[in-house]
Structures are given as C-alpha cells and as structure tokens.
Amino acid sequence: MAENENFSKDNNTENILTENTELTENTENTASAENTQAEAKADKHLITLHLSHKNGSKTLHLKKGHLIAASVAAFLVLGGGAYAGVSYLQTQNRLTNSQQQLAEMEKENRKLTQRTEILENENEEYTQHINEIQMKTEELENKMTELENTKQSLAEEINNMSGTSTDSTATASAENGDTACAEANLSTACLSILENGSTSQSGEKTFTTIVTTSYNKATSLSAQLDKMNVMLDLTGASFVDVATNVTETLAQYSNVPMGYPLEEYVISTEFNPDGNAAISDGRVHKGVDLSTRSQILPISATAAGTVVEATYHDDYGYYVKIDHGNGFTTLYAHNSENLVEVGDTVKKGDVIAMTGSTGMSTGVHCHYEIQLNGIYQNPKDYE
C-alpha cells in the first residue's frame, strides 16, 4: 500500500511536472505569440502617440497607410492651393488687362464722340458756307445785271444829252458856239466810249445756274464760282473804264453828288452814324469833317441843284443845304460865311460858302453830309 501510494505520488508529481512543463511551454508560446503580435503591430503602426489626460491616457497609432493618406491629402491641399493661387493671379491679370482694354475702348469712344461732334460742327459750317457762297453768287449775278442796266441807262442819258445838244446847237452857237459844240462833241464822245466799252460784252448775258442744294460737289461749286469771277472781272473791267470816263465827263450835268467840296482837306472825323467806338472819336457823326488846318478855303457844290437852306444853326453854325433832285441832298456846315441864298440854282463846282468854325466846332473845317431819300450816306462812297 505504501508503495502504491508512493507510486501514485510519483505519478502525480510527474503529472504536475509535465503540466508545469506544458504550462511553461504554453506560457513561452503565448509570450512568443504576443511578441510576434507585438512585432506585427509594431510593423503595422509606424508612429505611436501616447496622449495623457486627467482621466487616463490614450494611445494613437499611425500606420503607414495613414501617413501615406495624410501625405497625399497634404499634397492635394498644397497642390490645390498652389493651383488656386496661380489661377487667381492669372484671373487677376486677365481682369487687369480687361480693365485696361475697357479704359482704352472708353478713351477711343470719347475720341470718336469728339470727332463726331467736330464733324457735325464742320458739316454745319460747310452747309452755312455753301449757303453763303450761293447767296454771294446770286449777288454777283445781280451786280452783273445791274452793271449792264447801268450801261444802258448811261447810253440813254448820253443819247438824250446828244439830242438836246443837237437841237440847241444852232441857237447856242450864236451866243457861245465853242461851248455848245464842245458839249455836243462831248456827248457824242461819251456815247462812243460807252458803245466801245460794251462791244466786248455783246448780246444778252446768260448765267449758269449755281448749285440749288447745299451738298453738291465742292469742285463743281468752285468751278462755277471761278467762272463767275472771270465773267465779273471781264464785265467789271469793261464797266470801270466806261463808267469812269462817262461819269467824270457827265458829272457837271449830273445831280448825283460826287467828290468832296474842298480841294485841300484832311478827314478829321469819319462817317459814324451808329456811334461805333472804333471809328474816330466814337460819337455819332452823320457826315465827314474836312479839316483845312485853320485855312479859310472856298466850299464848292458837289453836284448841280437848288439851294433850299442857307442860314445859321446853333450846332451847324452857318450852313448851306442843296436839293439835287432824285432824293439827293447835301449839307455844308460850320461856314465862316454863306455865299448863296435860298432858291439859287448852282452847278457842280460852284462856290457856295467859305470854311470856318461857327456853331459847335473846335476848328476850321467843313462838315459835309449826303442824304438819299432821307437816309444818311457815307461820302466816301461818292468819291
């Protein structure tokens, strides 16, 4: 029994040893497995972070995949930011360029607007110039017609004078044959001059119709005006010669005032019926003042006529007024004395008064006026 008990104890001991051995092996295997798992986990977790806080600690394990993902995400974020930045800069540049182009277009638009306004103004001026030129051309045609009418009037007047002189030649020759013959010959000579002067412009004058609208070609208008100028020059040149000779010859028989009443004079105050400040002393002056530089000189009638006034006036002093017919009158003022009386008939060149400084006067001179149908005329136009 004792041996059996010992044998049992030995078997139990062996079993316990075996179990211990197996337990040891299992423990070693478990530790080895845990080490293997730890190593595997270590291989899977590239970075391990231990976070401590009041209630405990927490471990974060970053795997390679996480790091790669984070890297890719960071790359994408950075790349996207860079791309966005580049796109922003490009967009900003395009916007700046667009603004510059818009500013240039606005500037060009302003230039075009200004140019359009200038062209509109030029067009208006062009239209006005065309209208003015057309009016001037019509005036030229009217003047040419008037020249021809004046020639005809001169011819008729010379014919009438010639007829009158012929009828009175027999009677006048008994008293003053030389004078009558001279007058008849003078009339005949004037008629001859007028006829000779008219030969270069024979026949009726025909005038080319000038533009009827404002926008015909400028070249056509220029050509028409040149033609008109040539025609006017030819007619004018012919008329000047004729009119000068005829009017000077017939001046003593005409009742139209011509020239000035003094042989020696200086115009001290000009004709200024409107009181233009730029003319002489700027005061209203309805005639001309002919200064004789303190000399007392004879005053002659500038045309044939009848004395209608010869008296004294507070402003004019001693003055003479002559009615020449056909609406013409002349006045001679500030005289030292009058040599004619009302009702006297005078011829061109007859002495009617002497210069002086009577009335409202500051020096020896003759105030000379011409009126046509009651309208004051500039004596310079009748030189």
C-alpha positions as CSV (number, residue, x, y, z in Angstrom):
1,M,0.0,0.0,0.0
2,A,2.7,2.3,0.9
3,E,4.4,1.5,-2.4
4,N,1.2,2.2,-4.3
5,E,0.8,5.5,-2.5
6,N,4.3,6.4,-3.3
7,F,3.9,5.3,-6.9
8,S,0.7,7.5,-7.1
9,K,2.6,10.4,-5.6
10,D,5.4,9.9,-8.1
11,N,2.9,9.8,-10.9
12,N,1.2,12.9,-9.6
13,T,4.5,14.6,-9.3
14,E,5.4,13.7,-12.8
15,N,2.0,14.8,-14.0
16,I,2.4,18.1,-12.1
17,L,5.9,18.4,-13.6
18,T,4.5,17.6,-17.0
19,E,1.7,20.1,-16.5
20,N,4.2,22.6,-15.4
21,T,6.4,21.9,-18.4
22,E,3.4,22.2,-20.7
23,L,2.3,25.4,-18.8
24,T,5.8,26.7,-19.2
25,E,5.8,25.9,-22.9
26,N,2.3,27.3,-23.3
27,T,3.5,30.4,-21.4
28,E,6.5,30.7,-23.6
29,N,4.4,30.1,-26.7
30,T,1.9,32.7,-25.5
31,A,4.7,35.1,-24.9
32,S,6.2,34.3,-28.2
33,A,2.9,34.8,-29.8
34,E,2.3,38.0,-28.0
35,N,5.8,39.1,-29.0
36,T,5.0,38.1,-32.6
37,Q,1.8,40.0,-32.4
38,A,3.5,43.0,-30.9
39,E,6.1,42.8,-33.6
40,A,3.3,42.6,-36.2
41,K,1.6,45.5,-34.6
42,A,4.8,47.4,-34.5
43,D,5.2,46.7,-38.1
44,K,1.7,48.0,-38.8
45,H,2.0,51.1,-36.6
46,L,4.7,53.5,-37.9
47,I,4.1,56.2,-35.3
48,T,2.6,55.7,-31.9
49,L,1.4,58.7,-29.9
50,H,0.6,58.4,-26.2
51,L,-1.8,61.1,-25.1
52,S,-2.2,61.7,-21.3
53,H,-5.1,63.4,-19.7
54,K,-6.7,63.6,-16.2
55,N,-8.9,60.5,-16.6
56,G,-6.2,58.4,-18.2
57,S,-4.2,58.0,-21.2
58,K,-4.8,57.2,-24.8
59,T,-2.6,55.8,-27.4
60,L,-2.8,56.7,-31.0
61,H,-1.2,54.5,-33.6
62,L,-0.4,55.9,-37.0
63,K,0.0,53.4,-39.7
64,K,1.9,53.7,-42.9
65,G,-1.4,53.9,-44.8
66,H,-2.4,56.8,-42.6
67,L,0.8,58.6,-43.2
68,I,0.6,58.0,-46.9
69,A,-3.0,59.2,-46.9
70,A,-2.1,62.2,-44.9
71,S,0.8,62.9,-47.2
72,V,-1.4,62.6,-50.3
73,A,-4.0,64.8,-48.7
74,A,-1.4,67.4,-47.8
75,F,0.0,67.2,-51.3
76,L,-3.5,67.6,-52.7
77,V,-4.2,70.5,-50.4
78,L,-0.9,72.2,-51.2
79,G,-1.2,71.5,-54.9
80,G,-4.8,72.7,-54.9
81,G,-3.8,75.9,-53.1
82,A,-0.9,76.5,-55.4
83,Y,-3.2,75.9,-58.4
84,A,-5.8,78.2,-56.9
85,G,-3.1,80.8,-56.3
86,V,-1.9,80.6,-59.9
87,S,-5.4,80.6,-61.2
88,Y,-6.2,83.7,-59.0
89,L,-3.1,85.5,-60.3
90,Q,-4.0,84.6,-63.9
91,T,-7.6,85.7,-63.4
92,Q,-6.3,89.0,-61.8
93,N,-4.0,89.6,-64.7
94,R,-6.8,88.9,-67.2
95,L,-9.1,91.2,-65.2
96,T,-6.4,93.9,-65.2
97,N,-5.9,93.5,-68.9
98,S,-9.7,93.7,-69.5
99,Q,-9.9,96.8,-67.4
100,Q,-7.1,98.4,-69.4
101,Q,-8.8,97.4,-72.7
102,L,-12.1,98.8,-71.4
103,A,-10.3,102.1,-70.4
104,E,-8.7,102.2,-73.9
105,M,-12.1,101.5,-75.5
106,E,-13.7,104.2,-73.5
107,K,-10.9,106.6,-74.4
108,E,-11.3,105.7,-78.1
109,N,-15.1,106.1,-77.7
110,R,-14.6,109.6,-76.3
111,K,-12.3,110.4,-79.2
112,L,-14.9,109.1,-81.6
113,T,-17.6,111.1,-79.9
114,Q,-15.5,114.2,-80.0
115,R,-14.6,113.5,-83.6
116,T,-18.3,113.1,-84.4
117,E,-19.1,116.4,-82.8
118,I,-16.3,118.0,-84.7
119,L,-17.6,116.5,-88.0
120,E,-21.1,117.6,-87.2
121,N,-19.9,121.2,-86.5
122,E,-17.8,121.1,-89.7
123,N,-20.9,119.8,-91.6
124,E,-23.0,122.7,-90.2
125,E,-20.3,125.2,-91.1
126,Y,-19.9,123.6,-94.5
127,T,-23.7,123.9,-95.1
128,Q,-23.5,127.6,-93.9
129,H,-20.6,128.3,-96.2
130,I,-22.4,126.7,-99.1
131,N,-25.4,128.8,-98.5
132,E,-23.3,131.9,-98.1
133,I,-21.5,131.1,-101.3
134,Q,-24.7,130.6,-103.1
135,M,-26.1,133.9,-101.9
136,K,-22.8,135.6,-102.8
137,T,-23.0,134.1,-106.3
138,E,-26.6,135.3,-106.7
139,E,-25.4,138.8,-105.6
140,L,-22.6,138.6,-108.2
141,E,-25.2,137.8,-110.9
142,N,-27.4,140.7,-109.7
143,K,-24.4,143.0,-109.7
144,M,-23.5,142.0,-113.2
145,T,-27.1,142.6,-114.3
146,E,-27.0,146.0,-112.6
147,L,-23.8,146.8,-114.4
148,E,-25.5,146.1,-117.7
149,N,-28.6,148.1,-116.7
150,T,-26.3,151.0,-115.7
151,K,-24.6,150.9,-119.0
152,Q,-27.9,151.0,-120.8
153,S,-29.0,153.9,-118.6
154,L,-25.8,155.8,-119.3
155,A,-26.3,155.2,-123.0
156,E,-29.8,156.5,-122.8
157,E,-28.7,159.6,-120.9
158,I,-25.9,160.3,-123.3
159,N,-28.4,159.9,-126.2
160,N,-30.8,162.3,-124.6
161,M,-28.0,164.8,-124.0
162,S,-26.8,164.3,-127.5
163,G,-30.3,165.0,-128.9
164,T,-30.7,168.1,-126.7
165,S,-27.3,169.4,-127.6
166,T,-28.0,168.9,-131.3
167,D,-31.3,170.7,-131.1
168,S,-29.8,173.6,-129.3
169,T,-26.6,173.8,-131.3
170,A,-27.9,176.4,-133.7
171,T,-29.2,178.8,-131.0
172,A,-26.3,178.2,-128.7
173,S,-23.7,178.7,-131.4
174,A,-24.9,182.3,-131.9
175,E,-24.2,183.1,-128.3
176,N,-21.3,180.7,-127.5
177,G,-20.6,178.4,-130.4
178,D,-17.5,176.9,-129.0
179,T,-19.1,175.8,-125.7
180,A,-22.2,174.3,-127.4
181,C,-20.1,172.5,-130.0
182,A,-17.9,171.2,-127.2
183,E,-20.9,169.9,-125.2
184,A,-22.3,168.2,-128.3
185,N,-19.0,166.7,-129.2
186,L,-18.6,165.6,-125.5
187,S,-21.9,163.8,-125.5
188,T,-21.0,162.1,-128.8
189,A,-17.6,161.1,-127.4
190,C,-19.2,159.7,-124.3
191,L,-21.7,157.6,-126.3
192,S,-18.8,156.3,-128.4
193,I,-16.9,155.4,-125.3
194,L,-19.9,153.5,-123.8
195,E,-20.6,151.7,-127.1
196,N,-16.9,150.7,-127.5
197,G,-16.8,149.6,-123.9
198,S,-19.9,147.4,-124.5
199,T,-18.6,145.7,-127.6
200,S,-16.6,143.2,-125.6
201,Q,-19.8,142.1,-123.9
202,S,-22.2,141.8,-126.8
203,G,-25.6,140.2,-126.6
204,E,-27.7,139.3,-123.5
205,K,-25.8,137.8,-120.6
206,T,-26.6,134.3,-119.7
207,F,-25.6,133.0,-116.3
208,T,-25.1,129.4,-115.4
209,T,-27.4,128.2,-112.6
210,I,-25.4,127.8,-109.5
211,V,-26.0,124.9,-107.1
212,T,-29.5,124.6,-105.8
213,T,-28.7,122.4,-102.8
214,S,-26.2,122.8,-100.1
215,Y,-24.4,119.5,-100.7
216,N,-23.4,119.5,-104.3
217,K,-19.8,118.7,-105.1
218,A,-17.4,121.4,-103.9
219,T,-15.4,121.0,-107.1
220,S,-18.5,121.9,-109.2
221,L,-19.2,124.9,-107.0
222,S,-15.6,126.0,-107.2
223,A,-15.6,125.8,-110.9
224,Q,-18.9,127.7,-111.2
225,L,-17.5,130.4,-108.9
226,D,-14.3,130.7,-110.9
227,K,-16.4,131.1,-114.0
228,M,-18.5,133.8,-112.3
229,N,-15.3,135.6,-111.1
230,V,-13.9,135.6,-114.6
231,M,-17.2,136.9,-116.0
232,L,-17.4,139.5,-113.3
233,D,-13.8,140.6,-113.9
234,L,-14.4,141.0,-117.6
235,T,-17.7,142.9,-117.1
236,G,-16.2,144.9,-114.3
237,A,-13.1,145.8,-116.2
238,S,-15.1,146.9,-119.1
239,F,-17.5,148.9,-117.0
240,V,-14.8,150.5,-114.9
241,D,-13.3,152.1,-117.9
242,V,-16.6,153.1,-119.4
243,A,-18.1,154.3,-116.1
244,T,-15.1,156.3,-115.1
245,N,-14.9,158.1,-118.4
246,V,-18.6,158.7,-118.7
247,T,-19.3,159.6,-115.1
248,E,-16.4,162.0,-114.9
249,T,-17.5,163.6,-118.2
250,L,-21.1,163.9,-117.2
251,A,-20.5,164.8,-113.6
252,Q,-21.1,168.5,-114.2
253,Y,-24.5,167.8,-115.7
254,S,-25.5,165.2,-113.1
255,N,-27.4,165.8,-109.9
256,V,-25.7,163.0,-108.1
257,P,-23.1,164.3,-105.6
258,M,-19.6,163.3,-106.4
259,G,-16.3,164.0,-104.7
260,Y,-15.7,166.4,-101.8
261,P,-16.5,170.1,-101.6
262,L,-12.8,171.1,-100.9
263,E,-9.7,170.8,-103.0
264,E,-7.4,170.7,-100.0
265,Y,-8.5,168.9,-96.8
266,V,-7.8,166.2,-94.2
267,I,-10.6,164.0,-93.0
268,S,-10.6,164.6,-89.2
269,T,-13.8,162.8,-88.3
270,E,-15.2,159.9,-90.3
271,F,-18.8,158.9,-91.1
272,N,-20.2,157.1,-88.0
273,P,-24.0,157.2,-87.9
274,D,-24.2,154.3,-85.3
275,G,-21.6,155.7,-82.9
276,N,-19.2,152.8,-83.3
277,A,-16.4,153.3,-80.7
278,A,-13.8,152.0,-83.1
279,I,-14.4,154.9,-85.6
280,S,-12.8,158.3,-85.0
281,D,-13.8,159.5,-81.5
282,G,-16.8,157.1,-81.2
283,R,-19.5,159.7,-81.3
284,V,-22.5,159.6,-83.6
285,H,-21.5,161.5,-86.8
286,K,-23.7,161.6,-89.9
287,G,-21.2,163.1,-92.2
288,V,-17.4,163.7,-92.5
289,D,-15.4,166.6,-91.2
290,L,-12.9,168.0,-93.7
291,S,-10.2,169.9,-91.9
292,T,-8.4,172.8,-93.7
293,R,-5.7,173.2,-91.0
294,S,-7.0,176.7,-90.0
295,Q,-7.2,177.9,-93.6
296,I,-10.3,179.7,-94.9
297,L,-10.9,177.9,-98.2
298,P,-13.8,178.0,-100.7
299,I,-16.5,175.4,-100.5
300,S,-17.9,174.1,-103.8
301,A,-21.2,172.3,-104.5
302,T,-20.6,168.6,-105.3
303,A,-23.5,168.4,-107.7
304,A,-26.0,170.6,-109.5
305,G,-29.1,171.6,-107.6
306,T,-31.2,174.2,-105.8
307,V,-30.3,175.9,-102.5
308,V,-33.1,175.0,-100.1
309,E,-31.5,176.3,-96.8
310,A,-28.8,178.9,-96.1
311,T,-28.9,180.1,-92.6
312,Y,-27.4,179.8,-89.1
313,H,-27.9,176.9,-86.6
314,D,-26.7,176.5,-83.1
315,D,-25.0,173.2,-83.9
316,Y,-24.1,173.6,-87.6
317,G,-23.3,177.3,-87.4
318,Y,-23.6,178.9,-90.9
319,Y,-24.6,176.1,-93.3
320,V,-26.0,175.5,-96.8
321,K,-28.3,172.7,-97.9
322,I,-28.8,171.9,-101.6
323,D,-31.5,169.7,-103.1
324,H,-30.1,167.9,-106.2
325,G,-33.3,166.0,-107.1
326,N,-33.9,162.2,-107.3
327,G,-33.8,162.1,-103.5
328,F,-30.3,163.5,-103.1
329,T,-29.4,166.4,-100.7
330,T,-26.1,167.7,-99.5
331,L,-25.2,169.9,-96.5
332,Y,-22.2,172.1,-95.8
333,A,-21.8,173.3,-92.3
334,H,-19.6,175.5,-89.8
335,N,-19.0,178.0,-92.6
336,S,-17.5,181.4,-91.9
337,E,-20.0,182.8,-94.4
338,N,-22.6,181.6,-96.9
339,L,-22.3,182.9,-100.5
340,V,-25.7,181.7,-101.8
341,E,-29.3,182.2,-100.8
342,V,-32.4,180.0,-100.7
343,G,-33.7,179.5,-104.3
344,D,-30.3,179.9,-106.0
345,T,-29.5,177.3,-108.7
346,V,-26.0,176.0,-108.6
347,K,-23.9,173.7,-110.8
348,K,-21.2,171.3,-109.7
349,G,-18.1,173.2,-108.7
350,D,-19.8,176.5,-107.9
351,V,-18.5,178.2,-104.7
352,I,-21.3,178.3,-102.2
353,A,-19.5,179.2,-98.9
354,M,-16.2,179.6,-97.1
355,T,-14.8,177.3,-94.4
356,G,-15.0,178.4,-90.8
357,S,-15.6,177.3,-87.2
358,T,-19.1,178.5,-86.4
359,G,-21.6,176.7,-84.3
360,M,-20.4,173.6,-82.3
361,S,-16.9,173.5,-83.8
362,T,-13.4,173.2,-82.4
363,G,-11.5,174.2,-85.5
364,V,-11.8,175.4,-89.1
365,H,-13.3,172.7,-91.2
366,C,-16.3,171.8,-93.4
367,H,-18.9,169.3,-92.1
368,Y,-20.2,167.6,-95.2
369,E,-23.3,165.4,-95.4
370,I,-25.1,163.4,-98.1
371,Q,-28.7,162.1,-97.8
372,L,-30.6,159.9,-100.2
373,N,-34.3,159.8,-99.6
374,G,-33.7,160.9,-96.1
375,I,-31.0,158.3,-95.3
376,Y,-27.5,159.4,-94.5
377,Q,-24.9,158.2,-96.9
378,N,-21.1,157.7,-96.4
379,P,-19.5,160.4,-98.5
380,K,-16.6,158.0,-99.2
381,D,-19.0,156.0,-101.3
382,Y,-19.3,159.0,-103.6
383,E,-15.7,159.9,-104.1
